[in-house]
Amino acid sequence: MARLPLIPCRLLDPRPERKARRRPIAEAVNIPLRELALRTHELPPPEEQVAVTAIGPVAESAVAWLTGHRRPARLAGR
């Protein structure tokens, strides 16, 4: 079976997979915060900004992790 090419996410949902599945966010790609370091290949190129869905402390932690790893990021809607 052929693999589909990855579409880099522009809107990141860092919630745990179970919560994201229960209440999906339109156009957001779920990459749980604890998996972020292993799944950076799913993000846009390093020079492009990632908008993180503003869902409490986990979103703020995702922005902090991304910016700490030299990836431009912001909370969505800000």
N, CA, C and O atoms as a CHARMM CRD file, in Angstrom:
* protein
*
  312
    1    1 MET  N      0.84800  -1.17200   0.00000 PROA 1      0.00000
    2    1 MET  CA     0.00000   0.00000   0.00000 PROA 1      0.00000
    3    1 MET  C      0.89700   1.24000   0.00000 PROA 1      0.00000
    4    1 MET  O      1.83800   1.33100   0.78800 PROA 1      0.00000
    5    2 ALA  N      0.60200   2.17900  -0.87700 PROA 2      0.00000
    6    2 ALA  CA     1.39500   3.41100  -0.97000 PROA 2      0.00000
    7    2 ALA  C      1.06100   4.34000   0.19600 PROA 2      0.00000
    8    2 ALA  O     -0.09200   4.45000   0.61200 PROA 2      0.00000
    9    3 ARG  N      2.08200   4.99800   0.70600 PROA 3      0.00000
   10    3 ARG  CA     1.87600   5.95800   1.79400 PROA 3      0.00000
   11    3 ARG  C      1.53600   7.31400   1.20800 PROA 3      0.00000
   12    3 ARG  O      2.12400   7.73400   0.21200 PROA 3      0.00000
   13    4 LEU  N      0.60200   7.98400   1.81800 PROA 4      0.00000
   14    4 LEU  CA     0.27100   9.33800   1.40400 PROA 4      0.00000
   15    4 LEU  C      1.33300  10.28800   1.93600 PROA 4      0.00000
   16    4 LEU  O      1.87100  10.07100   3.02200 PROA 4      0.00000
   17    5 PRO  N      1.64200  11.34700   1.17600 PROA 5      0.00000
   18    5 PRO  CA     2.62400  12.30100   1.69700 PROA 5      0.00000
   19    5 PRO  C      2.05200  13.03200   2.90700 PROA 5      0.00000
   20    5 PRO  O      0.85300  13.30100   2.98200 PROA 5      0.00000
   21    6 LEU  N      2.93100  13.34400   3.84700 PROA 6      0.00000
   22    6 LEU  CA     2.49700  14.08700   5.02900 PROA 6      0.00000
   23    6 LEU  C      2.16900  15.51500   4.63500 PROA 6      0.00000
   24    6 LEU  O      2.88400  16.13000   3.84400 PROA 6      0.00000
   25    7 ILE  N      1.10300  16.03200   5.18000 PROA 7      0.00000
   26    7 ILE  CA     0.75300  17.43600   4.99000 PROA 7      0.00000
   27    7 ILE  C      1.16500  18.13900   6.26500 PROA 7      0.00000
   28    7 ILE  O      0.57800  17.89000   7.31800 PROA 7      0.00000
   29    8 PRO  N      2.17100  19.02000   6.20000 PROA 8      0.00000
   30    8 PRO  CA     2.61900  19.67600   7.42700 PROA 8      0.00000
   31    8 PRO  C      1.48000  20.43300   8.10600 PROA 8      0.00000
   32    8 PRO  O      0.69000  21.11700   7.45500 PROA 8      0.00000
   33    9 CYS  N      1.41900  20.29700   9.40400 PROA 9      0.00000
   34    9 CYS  CA     0.35600  20.98400  10.13000 PROA 9      0.00000
   35    9 CYS  C      0.68700  22.45500  10.29500 PROA 9      0.00000
   36    9 CYS  O      1.84800  22.82400  10.47000 PROA 9      0.00000
   37   10 ARG  N     -0.31500  23.27200  10.24100 PROA 10     0.00000
   38   10 ARG  CA    -0.16300  24.70000  10.48800 PROA 10     0.00000
   39   10 ARG  C     -0.86900  25.07300  11.78600 PROA 10     0.00000
   40   10 ARG  O     -0.60700  26.12300  12.37300 PROA 10     0.00000
   41   11 LEU  N     -1.78300  24.18000  12.22800 PROA 11     0.00000
   42   11 LEU  CA    -2.50000  24.38200  13.48100 PROA 11     0.00000
   43   11 LEU  C     -2.30900  23.11500  14.30300 PROA 11     0.00000
   44   11 LEU  O     -2.75400  22.03500  13.91400 PROA 11     0.00000
   45   12 LEU  N     -1.65400  23.25800  15.42100 PROA 12     0.00000
   46   12 LEU  CA    -1.28000  22.12300  16.25200 PROA 12     0.00000
   47   12 LEU  C     -2.19500  22.01800  17.46600 PROA 12     0.00000
   48   12 LEU  O     -2.41800  22.99500  18.18100 PROA 12     0.00000
   49   13 ASP  N     -2.71600  20.82300  17.68000 PROA 13     0.00000
   50   13 ASP  CA    -3.50200  20.50700  18.87600 PROA 13     0.00000
   51   13 ASP  C     -2.63700  19.60200  19.74800 PROA 13     0.00000
   52   13 ASP  O     -2.48800  18.42100  19.43300 PROA 13     0.00000
   53   14 PRO  N     -2.05700  20.12300  20.84300 PROA 14     0.00000
   54   14 PRO  CA    -1.13500  19.33600  21.65000 PROA 14     0.00000
   55   14 PRO  C     -1.78800  18.51200  22.76500 PROA 14     0.00000
   56   14 PRO  O     -1.08800  17.95500  23.61000 PROA 14     0.00000
   57   15 ARG  N     -3.11000  18.43100  22.77300 PROA 15     0.00000
   58   15 ARG  CA    -3.79600  17.66300  23.81900 PROA 15     0.00000
   59   15 ARG  C     -3.50100  16.17100  23.67300 PROA 15     0.00000
   60   15 ARG  O     -3.11600  15.72300  22.59300 PROA 15     0.00000
   61   16 PRO  N     -3.67700  15.39700  24.74800 PROA 16     0.00000
   62   16 PRO  CA    -3.55300  13.94500  24.63700 PROA 16     0.00000
   63   16 PRO  C     -4.52400  13.42100  23.57500 PROA 16     0.00000
   64   16 PRO  O     -5.60800  13.97300  23.38600 PROA 16     0.00000
   65   17 GLU  N     -4.12600  12.36500  22.89400 PROA 17     0.00000
   66   17 GLU  CA    -4.90100  11.82800  21.77700 PROA 17     0.00000
   67   17 GLU  C     -6.35600  11.53100  22.14700 PROA 17     0.00000
   68   17 GLU  O     -7.26400  11.81100  21.36500 PROA 17     0.00000
   69   18 ARG  N     -6.57600  10.97200  23.32000 PROA 18     0.00000
   70   18 ARG  CA    -7.93700  10.61600  23.73400 PROA 18     0.00000
   71   18 ARG  C     -8.84800  11.84000  23.80500 PROA 18     0.00000
   72   18 ARG  O     -9.99200  11.79900  23.35200 PROA 18     0.00000
   73   19 LYS  N     -8.33200  12.92500  24.37700 PROA 19     0.00000
   74   19 LYS  CA    -9.12000  14.15400  24.47700 PROA 19     0.00000
   75   19 LYS  C     -9.35700  14.76600  23.09800 PROA 19     0.00000
   76   19 LYS  O    -10.44700  15.26100  22.81100 PROA 19     0.00000
   77   20 ALA  N     -8.35100  14.72800  22.26500 PROA 20     0.00000
   78   20 ALA  CA    -8.48000  15.29700  20.92000 PROA 20     0.00000
   79   20 ALA  C     -9.47700  14.49800  20.08200 PROA 20     0.00000
   80   20 ALA  O    -10.21800  15.07000  19.28300 PROA 20     0.00000
   81   21 ARG  N     -9.49400  13.19700  20.26000 PROA 21     0.00000
   82   21 ARG  CA   -10.43400  12.36700  19.51500 PROA 21     0.00000
   83   21 ARG  C    -11.87300  12.63800  19.96100 PROA 21     0.00000
   84   21 ARG  O    -12.80100  12.64300  19.15100 PROA 21     0.00000
   85   22 ARG  N    -12.03600  12.86300  21.27700 PROA 22     0.00000
   86   22 ARG  CA   -13.36800  13.13500  21.82300 PROA 22     0.00000
   87   22 ARG  C    -13.92400  14.45700  21.32300 PROA 22     0.00000
   88   22 ARG  O    -15.10700  14.55700  21.00000 PROA 22     0.00000
   89   23 ARG  N    -13.07000  15.47200  21.25900 PROA 23     0.00000
   90   23 ARG  CA   -13.48100  16.81300  20.82900 PROA 23     0.00000
   91   23 ARG  C    -12.46800  17.36500  19.83600 PROA 23     0.00000
   92   23 ARG  O    -11.61600  18.17700  20.19500 PROA 23     0.00000
   93   24 PRO  N    -12.56500  16.91700  18.57600 PROA 24     0.00000
   94   24 PRO  CA   -11.60500  17.38500  17.57900 PROA 24     0.00000
   95   24 PRO  C    -11.75200  18.88300  17.29800 PROA 24     0.00000
   96   24 PRO  O    -12.83300  19.45500  17.43600 PROA 24     0.00000
   97   25 ILE  N    -10.65500  19.49100  16.90800 PROA 25     0.00000
   98   25 ILE  CA   -10.63400  20.90300  16.53800 PROA 25     0.00000
   99   25 ILE  C    -10.44400  20.97100  15.03200 PROA 25     0.00000
  100   25 ILE  O     -9.47800  20.42700  14.49700 PROA 25     0.00000
  101   26 ALA  N    -11.36200  21.63700  14.34900 PROA 26     0.00000
  102   26 ALA  CA   -11.31600  21.72000  12.88500 PROA 26     0.00000
  103   26 ALA  C     -9.96300  22.24000  12.41300 PROA 26     0.00000
  104   26 ALA  O     -9.43200  23.22200  12.93100 PROA 26     0.00000
  105   27 GLU  N     -9.42900  21.55400  11.42100 PROA 27     0.00000
  106   27 GLU  CA    -8.18300  21.92400  10.75100 PROA 27     0.00000
  107   27 GLU  C     -6.93200  21.78900  11.62100 PROA 27     0.00000
  108   27 GLU  O     -5.84700  22.19000  11.19800 PROA 27     0.00000
  109   28 ALA  N     -7.06100  21.23900  12.81200 PROA 28     0.00000
  110   28 ALA  CA    -5.89300  21.06200  13.67700 PROA 28     0.00000
  111   28 ALA  C     -5.37800  19.62600  13.55500 PROA 28     0.00000
  112   28 ALA  O     -6.14700  18.68100  13.38200 PROA 28     0.00000
  113   29 VAL  N     -4.07000  19.49600  13.65000 PROA 29     0.00000
  114   29 VAL  CA    -3.43700  18.19000  13.67200 PROA 29     0.00000
  115   29 VAL  C     -3.06500  17.89500  15.11800 PROA 29     0.00000
  116   29 VAL  O     -2.40600  18.69300  15.78300 PROA 29     0.00000
  117   30 ASN  N     -3.50300  16.73200  15.58900 PROA 30     0.00000
  118   30 ASN  CA    -3.20000  16.35600  16.96800 PROA 30     0.00000
  119   30 ASN  C     -1.83400  15.69900  17.05100 PROA 30     0.00000
  120   30 ASN  O     -1.61200  14.61700  16.50900 PROA 30     0.00000
  121   31 ILE  N     -0.92900  16.36900  17.73500 PROA 31     0.00000
  122   31 ILE  CA     0.36100  15.79300  18.09700 PROA 31     0.00000
  123   31 ILE  C      0.47400  16.05200  19.59700 PROA 31     0.00000
  124   31 ILE  O      0.80100  17.16300  20.01300 PROA 31     0.00000
  125   32 PRO  N      0.20300  15.02900  20.41000 PROA 32     0.00000
  126   32 PRO  CA     0.25600  15.22800  21.85900 PROA 32     0.00000
  127   32 PRO  C      1.60200  15.80000  22.29100 PROA 32     0.00000
  128   32 PRO  O      2.64400  15.45500  21.73300 PROA 32     0.00000
  129   33 LEU  N      1.56800  16.66500  23.27800 PROA 33     0.00000
  130   33 LEU  CA     2.76500  17.33400  23.76100 PROA 33     0.00000
  131   33 LEU  C      3.89300  16.33900  24.05300 PROA 33     0.00000
  132   33 LEU  O      5.04900  16.59500  23.71400 PROA 33     0.00000
  133   34 ARG  N      3.56600  15.22500  24.67100 PROA 34     0.00000
  134   34 ARG  CA     4.62000  14.26700  25.03200 PROA 34     0.00000
  135   34 ARG  C      5.22700  13.57700  23.80900 PROA 34     0.00000
  136   34 ARG  O      6.28000  12.95100  23.92500 PROA 34     0.00000
  137   35 GLU  N      4.58700  13.67700  22.63700 PROA 35     0.00000
  138   35 GLU  CA     5.11500  13.08000  21.40900 PROA 35     0.00000
  139   35 GLU  C      5.77200  14.10900  20.49100 PROA 35     0.00000
  140   35 GLU  O      6.32600  13.75400  19.45100 PROA 35     0.00000
  141   36 LEU  N      5.71000  15.36300  20.87200 PROA 36     0.00000
  142   36 LEU  CA     6.16100  16.44000  19.99000 PROA 36     0.00000
  143   36 LEU  C      7.61000  16.27800  19.54000 PROA 36     0.00000
  144   36 LEU  O      7.91100  16.47300  18.36300 PROA 36     0.00000
  145   37 ALA  N      8.49300  15.93200  20.43600 PROA 37     0.00000
  146   37 ALA  CA     9.91300  15.79200  20.08100 PROA 37     0.00000
  147   37 ALA  C     10.14300  14.71000  19.02700 PROA 37     0.00000
  148   37 ALA  O     11.07600  14.81000  18.23000 PROA 37     0.00000
  149   38 LEU  N      9.30200  13.68100  19.01800 PROA 38     0.00000
  150   38 LEU  CA     9.45500  12.58600  18.06300 PROA 38     0.00000
  151   38 LEU  C      8.72100  12.83200  16.74200 PROA 38     0.00000
  152   38 LEU  O      8.91200  12.09600  15.77500 PROA 38     0.00000
  153   39 ARG  N      7.88400  13.86600  16.70800 PROA 39     0.00000
  154   39 ARG  CA     7.04900  14.07000  15.52200 PROA 39     0.00000
  155   39 ARG  C      7.24100  15.43500  14.86700 PROA 39     0.00000
  156   39 ARG  O      6.35000  15.92500  14.17400 PROA 39     0.00000
  157   40 THR  N      8.39500  16.04300  15.08600 PROA 40     0.00000
  158   40 THR  CA     8.63500  17.36300  14.49300 PROA 40     0.00000
  159   40 THR  C      8.62500  17.32000  12.96800 PROA 40     0.00000
  160   40 THR  O      8.42100  18.34700  12.32000 PROA 40     0.00000
  161   41 HSD  N      8.84500  16.13800  12.39100 PROA 41     0.00000
  162   41 HSD  CA     8.78500  16.01200  10.92800 PROA 41     0.00000
  163   41 HSD  C      7.38300  16.30100  10.38200 PROA 41     0.00000
  164   41 HSD  O      7.22200  16.52700   9.18300 PROA 41     0.00000
  165   42 GLU  N      6.38400  16.29400  11.24100 PROA 42     0.00000
  166   42 GLU  CA     5.02000  16.58700  10.82000 PROA 42     0.00000
  167   42 GLU  C      4.70500  18.08200  10.87400 PROA 42     0.00000
  168   42 GLU  O      3.63600  18.51200  10.44200 PROA 42     0.00000
  169   43 LEU  N      5.63000  18.85900  11.40000 PROA 43     0.00000
  170   43 LEU  CA     5.45200  20.30800  11.50000 PROA 43     0.00000
  171   43 LEU  C      5.93500  20.98100  10.21400 PROA 43     0.00000
  172   43 LEU  O      6.64800  20.36500   9.42300 PROA 43     0.00000
  173   44 PRO  N      5.55200  22.23600  10.00600 PROA 44     0.00000
  174   44 PRO  CA     6.06700  22.96000   8.84600 PROA 44     0.00000
  175   44 PRO  C      7.59300  23.09600   8.94800 PROA 44     0.00000
  176   44 PRO  O      8.17200  22.80300   9.99400 PROA 44     0.00000
  177   45 PRO  N      8.23400  23.53200   7.87800 PROA 45     0.00000
  178   45 PRO  CA     9.68500  23.75800   7.95100 PROA 45     0.00000
  179   45 PRO  C     10.01500  24.67100   9.13000 PROA 45     0.00000
  180   45 PRO  O      9.19100  25.49400   9.52900 PROA 45     0.00000
  181   46 PRO  N     11.22600  24.52600   9.69200 PROA 46     0.00000
  182   46 PRO  CA    11.60100  25.25800  10.90500 PROA 46     0.00000
  183   46 PRO  C     11.43300  26.77300  10.84000 PROA 46     0.00000
  184   46 PRO  O     11.26100  27.40600  11.88100 PROA 46     0.00000
  185   47 GLU  N     11.47600  27.36400   9.67000 PROA 47     0.00000
  186   47 GLU  CA    11.34200  28.81700   9.58800 PROA 47     0.00000
  187   47 GLU  C      9.88300  29.28100   9.57300 PROA 47     0.00000
  188   47 GLU  O      9.62000  30.47700   9.69500 PROA 47     0.00000
  189   48 GLU  N      8.94000  28.35900   9.42600 PROA 48     0.00000
  190   48 GLU  CA     7.52000  28.71300   9.38900 PROA 48     0.00000
  191   48 GLU  C      6.90600  28.59900  10.78000 PROA 48     0.00000
  192   48 GLU  O      7.24000  27.70300  11.55600 PROA 48     0.00000
  193   49 GLN  N      6.00500  29.52300  11.07300 PROA 49     0.00000
  194   49 GLN  CA     5.36300  29.55900  12.38700 PROA 49     0.00000
  195   49 GLN  C      4.26500  28.50100  12.51200 PROA 49     0.00000
  196   49 GLN  O      3.53000  28.22100  11.56500 PROA 49     0.00000
  197   50 VAL  N      4.18100  27.93200  13.69600 PROA 50     0.00000
  198   50 VAL  CA     3.12200  26.97400  14.01500 PROA 50     0.00000
  199   50 VAL  C      2.16300  27.66100  14.98000 PROA 50     0.00000
  200   50 VAL  O      2.58400  28.20600  16.00100 PROA 50     0.00000
  201   51 ALA  N      0.88500  27.63300  14.65500 PROA 51     0.00000
  202   51 ALA  CA    -0.13800  28.13700  15.57100 PROA 51     0.00000
  203   51 ALA  C     -0.59400  26.96100  16.42700 PROA 51     0.00000
  204   51 ALA  O     -0.91200  25.88900  15.91100 PROA 51     0.00000
  205   52 VAL  N     -0.62100  27.17000  17.72500 PROA 52     0.00000
  206   52 VAL  CA    -1.01000  26.12200  18.67500 PROA 52     0.00000
  207   52 VAL  C     -2.38100  26.47500  19.22100 PROA 52     0.00000
  208   52 VAL  O     -2.60700  27.58600  19.70100 PROA 52     0.00000
  209   53 THR  N     -3.30200  25.50600  19.14100 PROA 53     0.00000
  210   53 THR  CA    -4.64500  25.75400  19.64000 PROA 53     0.00000
  211   53 THR  C     -4.58200  26.12800  21.11000 PROA 53     0.00000
  212   53 THR  O     -3.93100  25.44700  21.90300 PROA 53     0.00000
  213   54 ALA  N     -5.24900  27.19600  21.47000 PROA 54     0.00000
  214   54 ALA  CA    -5.18800  27.73300  22.83400 PROA 54     0.00000
  215   54 ALA  C     -6.10200  26.94900  23.76100 PROA 54     0.00000
  216   54 ALA  O     -7.24700  27.33700  23.99700 PROA 54     0.00000
  217   55 ILE  N     -5.58900  25.84600  24.28100 PROA 55     0.00000
  218   55 ILE  CA    -6.36200  25.01100  25.18500 PROA 55     0.00000
  219   55 ILE  C     -5.56300  24.83900  26.46600 PROA 55     0.00000
  220   55 ILE  O     -4.98900  23.77800  26.71000 PROA 55     0.00000
  221   56 GLY  N     -5.52600  25.86700  27.26800 PROA 56     0.00000
  222   56 GLY  CA    -4.90800  25.79600  28.58500 PROA 56     0.00000
  223   56 GLY  C     -3.41100  25.61000  28.62500 PROA 56     0.00000
  224   56 GLY  O     -2.70200  25.90700  27.66300 PROA 56     0.00000
  225   57 PRO  N     -2.94100  25.11200  29.75600 PROA 57     0.00000
  226   57 PRO  CA    -1.50800  25.00400  30.01300 PROA 57     0.00000
  227   57 PRO  C     -0.76800  24.11700  29.01100 PROA 57     0.00000
  228   57 PRO  O      0.40100  24.36400  28.71400 PROA 57     0.00000
  229   58 VAL  N     -1.43300  23.09500  28.49200 PROA 58     0.00000
  230   58 VAL  CA    -0.74800  22.22000  27.54000 PROA 58     0.00000
  231   58 VAL  C     -0.37000  22.99900  26.27700 PROA 58     0.00000
  232   58 VAL  O      0.68000  22.74400  25.68800 PROA 58     0.00000
  233   59 ALA  N     -1.20900  23.93500  25.85900 PROA 59     0.00000
  234   59 ALA  CA    -0.89600  24.75700  24.68700 PROA 59     0.00000
  235   59 ALA  C      0.28900  25.66800  24.97900 PROA 59     0.00000
  236   59 ALA  O      1.18800  25.81700  24.15100 PROA 59     0.00000
  237   60 GLU  N      0.28500  26.27100  26.15200 PROA 60     0.00000
  238   60 GLU  CA     1.40000  27.14000  26.53100 PROA 60     0.00000
  239   60 GLU  C      2.69900  26.34500  26.61800 PROA 60     0.00000
  240   60 GLU  O      3.75800  26.84300  26.23700 PROA 60     0.00000
  241   61 SER  N      2.62400  25.12700  27.11100 PROA 61     0.00000
  242   61 SER  CA     3.81200  24.27100  27.18500 PROA 61     0.00000
  243   61 SER  C      4.31700  23.90000  25.79400 PROA 61     0.00000
  244   61 SER  O      5.52400  23.83700  25.56200 PROA 61     0.00000
  245   62 ALA  N      3.39100  23.65600  24.87100 PROA 62     0.00000
  246   62 ALA  CA     3.78600  23.33400  23.49900 PROA 62     0.00000
  247   62 ALA  C      4.48700  24.52100  22.84700 PROA 62     0.00000
  248   62 ALA  O      5.50900  24.34600  22.18300 PROA 62     0.00000
  249   63 VAL  N      3.94700  25.72900  23.03000 PROA 63     0.00000
  250   63 VAL  CA     4.58500  26.92700  22.48100 PROA 63     0.00000
  251   63 VAL  C      5.97000  27.09800  23.09400 PROA 63     0.00000
  252   63 VAL  O      6.92600  27.40400  22.38200 PROA 63     0.00000
  253   64 ALA  N      6.08900  26.90600  24.38800 PROA 64     0.00000
  254   64 ALA  CA     7.38400  27.03100  25.06500 PROA 64     0.00000
  255   64 ALA  C      8.37300  26.00300  24.53700 PROA 64     0.00000
  256   64 ALA  O      9.53900  26.33000  24.31500 PROA 64     0.00000
  257   65 TRP  N      7.93100  24.76700  24.33100 PROA 65     0.00000
  258   65 TRP  CA     8.82000  23.73100  23.81100 PROA 65     0.00000
  259   65 TRP  C      9.28100  24.09000  22.40700 PROA 65     0.00000
  260   65 TRP  O     10.46900  24.01400  22.09500 PROA 65     0.00000
  261   66 LEU  N      8.33000  24.48200  21.56200 PROA 66     0.00000
  262   66 LEU  CA     8.67600  24.81300  20.17700 PROA 66     0.00000
  263   66 LEU  C      9.66100  25.98500  20.11400 PROA 66     0.00000
  264   66 LEU  O     10.68300  25.90500  19.43300 PROA 66     0.00000
  265   67 THR  N      9.35200  27.06100  20.81800 PROA 67     0.00000
  266   67 THR  CA    10.24200  28.22800  20.77400 PROA 67     0.00000
  267   67 THR  C     11.59400  27.91100  21.41000 PROA 67     0.00000
  268   67 THR  O     12.62100  28.43900  20.98400 PROA 67     0.00000
  269   68 GLY  N     11.59500  27.06000  22.41700 PROA 68     0.00000
  270   68 GLY  CA    12.84700  26.64000  23.03300 PROA 68     0.00000
  271   68 GLY  C     13.71300  25.81100  22.09700 PROA 68     0.00000
  272   68 GLY  O     14.92200  25.69100  22.29400 PROA 68     0.00000
  273   69 HSD  N     13.08300  25.24300  21.08100 PROA 69     0.00000
  274   69 HSD  CA    13.80200  24.45500  20.07100 PROA 69     0.00000
  275   69 HSD  C     13.89900  25.21700  18.74500 PROA 69     0.00000
  276   69 HSD  O     14.00100  24.63100  17.66800 PROA 69     0.00000
  277   70 ARG  N     13.86400  26.52500  18.86900 PROA 70     0.00000
  278   70 ARG  CA    14.05200  27.43300  17.72100 PROA 70     0.00000
  279   70 ARG  C     13.02700  27.24700  16.60800 PROA 70     0.00000
  280   70 ARG  O     13.34500  27.35600  15.42400 PROA 70     0.00000
  281   71 ARG  N     11.78600  26.96400  17.01500 PROA 71     0.00000
  282   71 ARG  CA    10.67500  26.86300  16.07100 PROA 71     0.00000
  283   71 ARG  C      9.71700  27.99100  16.38400 PROA 71     0.00000
  284   71 ARG  O      9.22000  28.05200  17.50900 PROA 71     0.00000
  285   72 PRO  N      9.42800  28.89200  15.45400 PROA 72     0.00000
  286   72 PRO  CA     8.47400  29.95300  15.74600 PROA 72     0.00000
  287   72 PRO  C      7.08300  29.37200  16.01400 PROA 72     0.00000
  288   72 PRO  O      6.58000  28.55400  15.24300 PROA 72     0.00000
  289   73 ALA  N      6.48600  29.80000  17.09800 PROA 73     0.00000
  290   73 ALA  CA     5.16800  29.29200  17.47400 PROA 73     0.00000
  291   73 ALA  C      4.41500  30.35900  18.25300 PROA 73     0.00000
  292   73 ALA  O      5.01300  31.23400  18.88000 PROA 73     0.00000
  293   74 ARG  N      3.09800  30.27000  18.20100 PROA 74     0.00000
  294   74 ARG  CA     2.24500  31.20300  18.92900 PROA 74     0.00000
  295   74 ARG  C      0.94300  30.48900  19.26800 PROA 74     0.00000
  296   74 ARG  O      0.58400  29.49100  18.64400 PROA 74     0.00000
  297   75 LEU  N      0.24500  31.02000  20.26700 PROA 75     0.00000
  298   75 LEU  CA    -1.09500  30.50600  20.56700 PROA 75     0.00000
  299   75 LEU  C     -2.03200  31.00900  19.47600 PROA 75     0.00000
  300   75 LEU  O     -1.98100  32.18100  19.10400 PROA 75     0.00000
  301   76 ALA  N     -2.87500  30.14200  18.97100 PROA 76     0.00000
  302   76 ALA  CA    -3.82200  30.52700  17.92100 PROA 76     0.00000
  303   76 ALA  C     -4.75800  31.60400  18.44600 PROA 76     0.00000
  304   76 ALA  O     -5.19800  31.55200  19.59500 PROA 76     0.00000
  305   77 GLY  N     -5.05200  32.56300  17.61200 PROA 77     0.00000
  306   77 GLY  CA    -5.95300  33.63200  17.98900 PROA 77     0.00000
  307   77 GLY  C     -5.26200  34.78500  18.67200 PROA 77     0.00000
  308   77 GLY  O     -5.92100  35.72300  19.12100 PROA 77     0.00000
  309   78 ARG  N     -3.94300  34.73600  18.76000 PROA 78     0.00000
  310   78 ARG  CA    -3.18500  35.82000  19.39800 PROA 78     0.00000
  311   78 ARG  C     -2.18400  36.39000  18.43500 PROA 78     0.00000
  312   78 ARG  O     -1.44800  37.31300  18.78400 PROA 78     0.00000
